[in-house]
Amino acid sequence: MKSVIWIVFACLLGSCLSEEPFKKSFQTFVPQELNDGWELSSPEDQSMDRQLLEKAYELVYSEDRYVMARSLLVFRNGKLVAEAYPNDPEDAHKIANIQSCTKSITSLLVGLAIEKGLLDNLEIKFYDLFPDLFDDHQEKRQISLKDALSMQAGLEFDNDKHTLQLYQGKNNSIQWILSKDLIHAPGTFMNYNDGAPHLVSKAIETLTMQPTASFAEKYLFEPLGIKDWMWESSHDGVTYGAFSLFLKPRDLGKFGQLVIQNGTWDNRPIIDPEYLAEATSTQAISGHNNRPYGYYFWIYPEWNAFAALGHGGQFVLMVPDKNLVVVYTAWPYTHPQLWGDEKELMELIIQSCK
């Protein structure tokens, strides 16, 4: 992870020293035919205001706004109507780390397990799934899958301090997370963190009797036609539930489309729709910014929308009422001052829908 940080800043520094623009100049957002399953269309044919879309793309191409932007894609009515890659057009063909947007994919896998009859109750306790990884603290044994999905497991996990340790650790990752102090009763306080989704990934692995990434490949990625991807795992082989899924921007859009289609793809049910409705509605309120949260989806009540959010400011916005999905990817491992305001982009594009 640290090497990537230095690569990003070296690129920025090199750009500044040469006084060359970091981004390409904005030319067009007309999508290219890549024969990847997406039907292409125009803003006008999907009742969208072209001028408002252009404002959004001009922001992304600005040298002093959304500095680390890599892509912006807009899908409406199941069709790709706009896309552009301000740093490098080849980014359309490259997989990249979607960071914490990974959490939302992990959530979808829980809904997939329900759809396949491998899970019937979110109240199941982690202790019932992997009791040998717990210490002798009795209250920790009450932590449920639902608690972890809503970031209310109650364990002390500070991303600024613990995420790099999770990424680099060589011990049993689940045992290490469960060894943390229980600072809140399970189900009572939301603490956004990377530890809880890793526990969920272990639960998926236990329920499906295969690595989470393998389960995702066979029953989620393949039905969606996603062939080019990478998902890292911890030293002990547990797929990271919180981060380190690498995807192409267009393939990331397929997950958003799957969600607003109530879990179906090509008229085939993949994700349990009742779970999706629950996952994308308020289950907790962030103790950090008071924002509503579902099961690894951030909720935007003002738009009847929800989103996957990832480091670098990247996001997948889903607005079912508008049949709209927006994908924005960016270089991660950068200071938030370089991210830009995702709500500004979201609002412009939502307003463009007639």
ZANU-498756 format. One record per residue (C-alpha): residue number from 1; residue in one letter; x, y, z. Coordinates in steps of 0.05 Angstrom, whole numbers. Layout:
N
{rec NUM, "a", {X, Y, Z}}
...
***
This chain:
354
{rec 1, "m", {0, 0, 0}}
{rec 2, "k", {56, 49, 18}}
{rec 3, "s", {89, 38, -50}}
{rec 4, "v", {25, 60, -85}}
{rec 5, "i", {23, 123, -42}}
{rec 6, "w", {92, 142, -65}}
{rec 7, "i", {77, 126, -138}}
{rec 8, "v", {16, 172, -136}}
{rec 9, "f", {54, 229, -104}}
{rec 10, "a", {113, 219, -151}}
{rec 11, "c", {66, 227, -210}}
{rec 12, "l", {37, 290, -180}}
{rec 13, "l", {106, 318, -164}}
{rec 14, "g", {131, 303, -234}}
{rec 15, "s", {71, 338, -264}}
{rec 16, "c", {83, 400, -222}}
{rec 17, "l", {157, 403, -238}}
{rec 18, "s", {146, 397, -312}}
{rec 19, "e", {88, 447, -309}}
{rec 20, "e", {48, 400, -352}}
{rec 21, "p", {-26, 389, -337}}
{rec 22, "f", {-41, 327, -296}}
{rec 23, "k", {-105, 313, -335}}
{rec 24, "k", {-124, 310, -408}}
{rec 25, "s", {-167, 365, -436}}
{rec 26, "f", {-241, 351, -437}}
{rec 27, "q", {-265, 331, -506}}
{rec 28, "t", {-326, 287, -501}}
{rec 29, "f", {-364, 239, -456}}
{rec 30, "v", {-391, 197, -513}}
{rec 31, "p", {-381, 123, -493}}
{rec 32, "q", {-342, 76, -537}}
{rec 33, "e", {-368, 8, -558}}
{rec 34, "l", {-326, -44, -522}}
{rec 35, "n", {-371, -105, -531}}
{rec 36, "d", {-373, -115, -455}}
{rec 37, "g", {-448, -123, -448}}
{rec 38, "w", {-467, -50, -440}}
{rec 39, "e", {-516, -19, -489}}
{rec 40, "l", {-496, 52, -507}}
{rec 41, "s", {-543, 111, -512}}
{rec 42, "s", {-543, 187, -511}}
{rec 43, "p", {-566, 234, -456}}
{rec 44, "e", {-623, 259, -499}}
{rec 45, "d", {-650, 189, -513}}
{rec 46, "q", {-651, 175, -439}}
{rec 47, "s", {-683, 242, -421}}
{rec 48, "m", {-622, 275, -391}}
{rec 49, "d", {-599, 347, -395}}
{rec 50, "r", {-533, 348, -434}}
{rec 51, "q", {-512, 416, -408}}
{rec 52, "l", {-515, 393, -335}}
{rec 53, "l", {-476, 331, -352}}
{rec 54, "e", {-423, 373, -386}}
{rec 55, "k", {-417, 415, -323}}
{rec 56, "a", {-404, 352, -283}}
{rec 57, "y", {-351, 329, -332}}
{rec 58, "e", {-318, 397, -334}}
{rec 59, "l", {-311, 393, -259}}
{rec 60, "v", {-278, 325, -263}}
{rec 61, "y", {-230, 350, -316}}
{rec 62, "s", {-211, 412, -277}}
{rec 63, "e", {-138, 415, -254}}
{rec 64, "d", {-157, 442, -186}}
{rec 65, "r", {-221, 402, -172}}
{rec 66, "y", {-227, 327, -164}}
{rec 67, "v", {-152, 325, -173}}
{rec 68, "m", {-144, 250, -170}}
{rec 69, "a", {-203, 232, -216}}
{rec 70, "r", {-195, 172, -261}}
{rec 71, "s", {-264, 161, -289}}
{rec 72, "l", {-336, 185, -289}}
{rec 73, "l", {-391, 141, -319}}
{rec 74, "v", {-466, 153, -321}}
{rec 75, "f", {-516, 97, -333}}
{rec 76, "r", {-591, 109, -341}}
{rec 77, "n", {-646, 60, -356}}
{rec 78, "g", {-594, 5, -359}}
{rec 79, "k", {-554, 40, -413}}
{rec 80, "l", {-486, 75, -412}}
{rec 81, "v", {-498, 147, -433}}
{rec 82, "a", {-433, 181, -414}}
{rec 83, "e", {-362, 163, -394}}
{rec 84, "a", {-294, 196, -394}}
{rec 85, "y", {-225, 183, -365}}
{rec 86, "p", {-190, 249, -349}}
{rec 87, "n", {-122, 222, -331}}
{rec 88, "d", {-113, 166, -383}}
{rec 89, "p", {-164, 138, -433}}
{rec 90, "e", {-132, 70, -421}}
{rec 91, "d", {-161, 71, -351}}
{rec 92, "a", {-224, 43, -383}}
{rec 93, "h", {-187, -23, -392}}
{rec 94, "k", {-149, -25, -326}}
{rec 95, "i", {-171, -56, -261}}
{rec 96, "a", {-159, -12, -200}}
{rec 97, "n", {-170, -16, -125}}
{rec 98, "i", {-241, 8, -109}}
{rec 99, "q", {-222, 11, -36}}
{rec 100, "s", {-281, 15, 11}}
{rec 101, "c", {-331, 7, -45}}
{rec 102, "t", {-310, -65, -34}}
{rec 103, "k", {-352, -65, 29}}
{rec 104, "s", {-416, -58, -12}}
{rec 105, "i", {-396, -118, -55}}
{rec 106, "t", {-385, -157, 9}}
{rec 107, "s", {-455, -137, 30}}
{rec 108, "l", {-483, -162, -36}}
{rec 109, "l", {-450, -229, -23}}
{rec 110, "v", {-491, -236, 41}}
{rec 111, "g", {-553, -225, -1}}
{rec 112, "l", {-527, -276, -50}}
{rec 113, "a", {-518, -327, 6}}
{rec 114, "i", {-590, -315, 27}}
{rec 115, "e", {-615, -323, -44}}
{rec 116, "k", {-578, -390, -50}}
{rec 117, "g", {-607, -415, 16}}
{rec 118, "l", {-541, -415, 53}}
{rec 119, "l", {-563, -364, 104}}
{rec 120, "d", {-632, -349, 131}}
{rec 121, "n", {-620, -302, 190}}
{rec 122, "l", {-576, -241, 199}}
{rec 123, "e", {-580, -250, 274}}
{rec 124, "i", {-533, -310, 269}}
{rec 125, "k", {-474, -301, 317}}
{rec 126, "f", {-402, -303, 294}}
{rec 127, "y", {-389, -347, 354}}
{rec 128, "d", {-435, -399, 323}}
{rec 129, "l", {-394, -398, 259}}
{rec 130, "f", {-322, -397, 284}}
{rec 131, "p", {-322, -406, 360}}
{rec 132, "d", {-249, -427, 362}}
{rec 133, "l", {-227, -357, 342}}
{rec 134, "f", {-258, -322, 402}}
{rec 135, "d", {-226, -307, 468}}
{rec 136, "d", {-262, -319, 534}}
{rec 137, "h", {-299, -252, 534}}
{rec 138, "q", {-371, -273, 539}}
{rec 139, "e", {-405, -211, 511}}
{rec 140, "k", {-364, -214, 446}}
{rec 141, "r", {-400, -280, 433}}
{rec 142, "q", {-464, -239, 422}}
{rec 143, "i", {-437, -202, 361}}
{rec 144, "s", {-482, -219, 303}}
{rec 145, "l", {-475, -215, 228}}
{rec 146, "k", {-525, -158, 229}}
{rec 147, "d", {-484, -120, 280}}
{rec 148, "a", {-423, -124, 235}}
{rec 149, "l", {-461, -106, 172}}
{rec 150, "s", {-486, -42, 205}}
{rec 151, "m", {-417, -27, 234}}
{rec 152, "q", {-443, -38, 305}}
{rec 153, "a", {-401, -97, 326}}
{rec 154, "g", {-375, -57, 385}}
{rec 155, "l", {-302, -77, 378}}
{rec 156, "e", {-247, -26, 383}}
{rec 157, "f", {-221, -17, 312}}
{rec 158, "d", {-192, 49, 289}}
{rec 159, "n", {-177, 50, 215}}
{rec 160, "d", {-121, 101, 223}}
{rec 161, "k", {-86, 54, 271}}
{rec 162, "h", {-109, -16, 254}}
{rec 163, "t", {-123, -22, 179}}
{rec 164, "l", {-50, -23, 159}}
{rec 165, "q", {-37, -75, 213}}
{rec 166, "l", {-94, -117, 185}}
{rec 167, "y", {-65, -110, 115}}
{rec 168, "q", {6, -128, 135}}
{rec 169, "g", {-8, -176, 193}}
{rec 170, "k", {17, -247, 190}}
{rec 171, "n", {-24, -277, 246}}
{rec 172, "n", {-96, -302, 245}}
{rec 173, "s", {-133, -240, 221}}
{rec 174, "i", {-200, -259, 250}}
{rec 175, "q", {-172, -278, 318}}
{rec 176, "w", {-133, -212, 319}}
{rec 177, "i", {-196, -171, 305}}
{rec 178, "l", {-236, -209, 357}}
{rec 179, "s", {-181, -197, 408}}
{rec 180, "k", {-196, -122, 407}}
{rec 181, "d", {-231, -93, 467}}
{rec 182, "l", {-307, -91, 465}}
{rec 183, "i", {-320, -17, 477}}
{rec 184, "h", {-395, -16, 461}}
{rec 185, "a", {-449, -68, 470}}
{rec 186, "p", {-461, -103, 403}}
{rec 187, "g", {-515, -69, 363}}
{rec 188, "t", {-514, -3, 401}}
{rec 189, "f", {-463, 44, 368}}
{rec 190, "m", {-438, 53, 297}}
{rec 191, "n", {-363, 57, 287}}
{rec 192, "y", {-345, 56, 213}}
{rec 193, "n", {-284, 10, 207}}
{rec 194, "d", {-249, -42, 165}}
{rec 195, "g", {-250, -97, 218}}
{rec 196, "a", {-325, -113, 217}}
{rec 197, "p", {-328, -128, 141}}
{rec 198, "h", {-269, -175, 149}}
{rec 199, "l", {-309, -214, 200}}
{rec 200, "v", {-367, -215, 150}}
{rec 201, "s", {-320, -243, 97}}
{rec 202, "k", {-300, -298, 144}}
{rec 203, "a", {-374, -313, 157}}
{rec 204, "i", {-386, -318, 81}}
{rec 205, "e", {-326, -364, 75}}
{rec 206, "t", {-352, -408, 131}}
{rec 207, "l", {-424, -411, 104}}
{rec 208, "t", {-403, -425, 33}}
{rec 209, "m", {-343, -470, 49}}
{rec 210, "q", {-298, -432, 0}}
{rec 211, "p", {-259, -367, -1}}
{rec 212, "t", {-304, -306, -7}}
{rec 213, "a", {-270, -286, -72}}
{rec 214, "s", {-284, -355, -102}}
{rec 215, "f", {-357, -351, -82}}
{rec 216, "a", {-361, -282, -113}}
{rec 217, "e", {-328, -304, -177}}
{rec 218, "k", {-374, -364, -189}}
{rec 219, "y", {-441, -335, -168}}
{rec 220, "l", {-434, -259, -177}}
{rec 221, "f", {-378, -239, -224}}
{rec 222, "e", {-389, -292, -277}}
{rec 223, "p", {-465, -279, -283}}
{rec 224, "l", {-449, -205, -292}}
{rec 225, "g", {-396, -220, -345}}
{rec 226, "i", {-339, -195, -302}}
{rec 227, "k", {-275, -231, -321}}
{rec 228, "d", {-219, -183, -305}}
{rec 229, "w", {-212, -171, -230}}
{rec 230, "m", {-169, -183, -169}}
{rec 231, "w", {-188, -189, -96}}
{rec 232, "e", {-133, -191, -44}}
{rec 233, "s", {-134, -232, 19}}
{rec 234, "s", {-100, -228, 87}}
{rec 235, "h", {-39, -270, 103}}
{rec 236, "d", {-83, -326, 130}}
{rec 237, "g", {-124, -329, 65}}
{rec 238, "v", {-187, -292, 86}}
{rec 239, "t", {-212, -247, 30}}
{rec 240, "y", {-211, -174, 53}}
{rec 241, "g", {-283, -155, 64}}
{rec 242, "a", {-269, -81, 70}}
{rec 243, "f", {-221, -64, 13}}
{rec 244, "s", {-174, -87, -41}}
{rec 245, "l", {-223, -110, -95}}
{rec 246, "f", {-196, -87, -162}}
{rec 247, "l", {-245, -75, -219}}
{rec 248, "k", {-254, -37, -284}}
{rec 249, "p", {-300, 24, -280}}
{rec 250, "r", {-352, -6, -327}}
{rec 251, "d", {-354, -70, -287}}
{rec 252, "l", {-363, -30, -223}}
{rec 253, "g", {-425, 0, -255}}
{rec 254, "k", {-454, -69, -263}}
{rec 255, "f", {-460, -77, -188}}
{rec 256, "g", {-498, -11, -183}}
{rec 257, "q", {-545, -33, -239}}
{rec 258, "l", {-555, -100, -205}}
{rec 259, "v", {-577, -65, -141}}
{rec 260, "i", {-628, -18, -174}}
{rec 261, "q", {-655, -79, -212}}
{rec 262, "n", {-673, -109, -144}}
{rec 263, "g", {-618, -161, -149}}
{rec 264, "t", {-635, -190, -217}}
{rec 265, "w", {-591, -194, -279}}
{rec 266, "d", {-616, -216, -347}}
{rec 267, "n", {-682, -234, -312}}
{rec 268, "r", {-644, -281, -266}}
{rec 269, "p", {-648, -270, -190}}
{rec 270, "i", {-579, -264, -159}}
{rec 271, "i", {-587, -223, -95}}
{rec 272, "d", {-646, -233, -47}}
{rec 273, "p", {-690, -171, -59}}
{rec 274, "e", {-714, -167, 13}}
{rec 275, "y", {-643, -166, 37}}
{rec 276, "l", {-627, -111, -13}}
{rec 277, "a", {-684, -68, 11}}
{rec 278, "e", {-659, -75, 82}}
{rec 279, "a", {-586, -64, 63}}
{rec 280, "t", {-601, 1, 27}}
{rec 281, "s", {-645, 30, 82}}
{rec 282, "t", {-623, 62, 147}}
{rec 283, "q", {-597, 12, 198}}
{rec 284, "a", {-552, 59, 237}}
{rec 285, "i", {-529, 131, 242}}
{rec 286, "s", {-455, 146, 235}}
{rec 287, "g", {-424, 168, 300}}
{rec 288, "h", {-374, 208, 258}}
{rec 289, "n", {-417, 250, 211}}
{rec 290, "n", {-489, 232, 230}}
{rec 291, "r", {-501, 203, 160}}
{rec 292, "p", {-551, 146, 154}}
{rec 293, "y", {-521, 78, 139}}
{rec 294, "g", {-548, 11, 116}}
{rec 295, "y", {-509, -53, 107}}
{rec 296, "y", {-445, -23, 77}}
{rec 297, "f", {-485, 27, 37}}
{rec 298, "w", {-488, 101, 54}}
{rec 299, "i", {-558, 130, 50}}
{rec 300, "y", {-578, 197, 19}}
{rec 301, "p", {-650, 209, 40}}
{rec 302, "e", {-653, 275, 4}}
{rec 303, "w", {-649, 238, -63}}
{rec 304, "n", {-679, 171, -43}}
{rec 305, "a", {-610, 145, -62}}
{rec 306, "f", {-553, 105, -33}}
{rec 307, "a", {-480, 96, -50}}
{rec 308, "a", {-417, 56, -42}}
{rec 309, "l", {-361, 102, -21}}
{rec 310, "g", {-286, 89, -26}}
{rec 311, "h", {-220, 122, -8}}
{rec 312, "g", {-200, 176, -57}}
{rec 313, "g", {-271, 201, -62}}
{rec 314, "q", {-293, 146, -109}}
{rec 315, "f", {-366, 124, -107}}
{rec 316, "v", {-422, 85, -139}}
{rec 317, "l", {-486, 124, -133}}
{rec 318, "m", {-552, 88, -142}}
{rec 319, "v", {-618, 126, -151}}
{rec 320, "p", {-674, 76, -163}}
{rec 321, "d", {-728, 130, -174}}
{rec 322, "k", {-687, 157, -232}}
{rec 323, "n", {-662, 89, -256}}
{rec 324, "l", {-593, 121, -249}}
{rec 325, "v", {-524, 94, -232}}
{rec 326, "v", {-462, 138, -229}}
{rec 327, "v", {-391, 111, -222}}
{rec 328, "y", {-333, 156, -203}}
{rec 329, "t", {-264, 127, -192}}
{rec 330, "a", {-201, 161, -168}}
{rec 331, "w", {-131, 148, -144}}
{rec 332, "p", {-134, 126, -71}}
{rec 333, "y", {-81, 136, -16}}
{rec 334, "t", {-86, 211, -21}}
{rec 335, "h", {-105, 267, 27}}
{rec 336, "p", {-181, 282, 29}}
{rec 337, "q", {-167, 353, 6}}
{rec 338, "l", {-152, 323, -63}}
{rec 339, "w", {-216, 283, -66}}
{rec 340, "g", {-269, 335, -83}}
{rec 341, "d", {-341, 339, -60}}
{rec 342, "e", {-377, 277, -83}}
{rec 343, "k", {-445, 307, -67}}
{rec 344, "e", {-433, 364, -116}}
{rec 345, "l", {-422, 314, -173}}
{rec 346, "m", {-480, 270, -151}}
{rec 347, "e", {-528, 328, -148}}
{rec 348, "l", {-510, 355, -217}}
{rec 349, "i", {-521, 287, -249}}
{rec 350, "i", {-585, 274, -211}}
{rec 351, "q", {-611, 342, -233}}
{rec 352, "s", {-595, 325, -305}}
{rec 353, "c", {-649, 270, -303}}
{rec 354, "k", {-714, 297, -331}}
***
